[in-house]
Amino acid sequence: MPARPVDLDPASIRILEHLQQDSEVGIGDLAEAVGLSTSPCWRRVADLKARGIIRRCVAVADPQALGLHVNVFVHVSLEKQTQAALQAFSDAIRHRPEVMECYLMSGEADYMLRVVVEDLAEYQRLIVDHLTRIPGVAKIRSSFALDQVKYTTALPLDHLKG
């Protein structure tokens, strides 16, 4: 059974919506935008952080501006789906900086990764020097993104507004 969503009042939802768009907004501007005074707004932001609803605030860098032009979705199948094999793969991939996301999947592949690299030569090095050397990897299938149609870090919150 899925976990029940956290209870947030309308003001906290508005705060979260604004912070997902711009986490650098000043508390005074944020308070004005959501219709609160500064102190209650600050307390609500602190509460969202304390409850783990806001995990962290980060700068979202542009990969193209940094020369990271290749975005690849990598499907990895393991020889066996034992707990030890799954853990070995997770441990090996967790600290690879070019792996932006990694998911344990249902379906054809056991894992799906999103990898961002400079060029195809760098991707080849990742495959040959790292992914193929992880014990238990049976198959690697790559899909190259041609264009990014949509990208957001903001989670949908309409379901909390009931």
HUCOR-V34678 format. One record per backbone hydrogen bond with DSSP energy under -0.5 kcal/mol. CO is the residue of the C=O (numbers start at 1). NH is the residue of the N-H. If there is no record, write none. Layout:
co=CO nh=NH
co=CO nh=NH
This chain:
co=6 nh=8
co=9 nh=13
co=10 nh=14
co=11 nh=15
co=12 nh=16
co=13 nh=17
co=14 nh=18
co=15 nh=19
co=16 nh=20
co=17 nh=21
co=18 nh=21
co=18 nh=22
co=22 nh=25
co=26 nh=30
co=27 nh=31
co=28 nh=32
co=29 nh=33
co=30 nh=34
co=31 nh=35
co=31 nh=36
co=32 nh=35
co=37 nh=41
co=38 nh=42
co=39 nh=43
co=40 nh=44
co=41 nh=45
co=42 nh=46
co=43 nh=47
co=44 nh=48
co=45 nh=49
co=46 nh=50
co=47 nh=51
co=48 nh=53
co=48 nh=54
co=49 nh=52
co=53 nh=55
co=59 nh=61
co=61 nh=63
co=62 nh=66
co=63 nh=68
co=64 nh=67
co=67 nh=69
co=69 nh=71
co=70 nh=72
co=70 nh=117
co=71 nh=145
co=72 nh=74
co=72 nh=115
co=73 nh=75
co=73 nh=143
co=74 nh=76
co=74 nh=113
co=75 nh=141
co=76 nh=110
co=76 nh=111
co=77 nh=138
co=77 nh=139
co=82 nh=86
co=83 nh=87
co=84 nh=88
co=85 nh=89
co=86 nh=90
co=87 nh=91
co=88 nh=92
co=89 nh=93
co=90 nh=94
co=93 nh=96
co=95 nh=97
co=96 nh=99
co=98 nh=100
co=98 nh=116
co=101 nh=114
co=103 nh=112
co=110 nh=105
co=111 nh=76
co=112 nh=103
co=113 nh=74
co=113 nh=115
co=114 nh=100
co=114 nh=101
co=115 nh=72
co=117 nh=70
co=118 nh=69
co=119 nh=123
co=120 nh=124
co=121 nh=125
co=122 nh=126
co=123 nh=127
co=124 nh=128
co=125 nh=129
co=126 nh=130
co=126 nh=131
co=127 nh=132
co=130 nh=133
co=131 nh=134
co=133 nh=135
co=134 nh=137
co=136 nh=79
co=139 nh=77
co=141 nh=75
co=143 nh=73
co=147 nh=149
co=157 nh=160
co=158 nh=161
